[in-house]
Amino acid sequence: MHACARVAEGAEREEIWDRMCEIYPPYVDYQNNTERTIPVVVLDPA
């Protein structure tokens, strides 16, 4: 399967990030330990 990668932004990123933090709570610690915004990469089927 081929896919195109892109970085999620805005509301899409927040929605995905919140879901991922529910699934894997240590992501919250990762974000709290850095000043940068951790990117969320989405793979769209190509």
Buried (B, 14 or more C-beta within 10 A) or exposed (E): EEEEEEEBEEEEBEEBBEEBBEEEEEBEEEBEEEEEEEEBEBEEEE
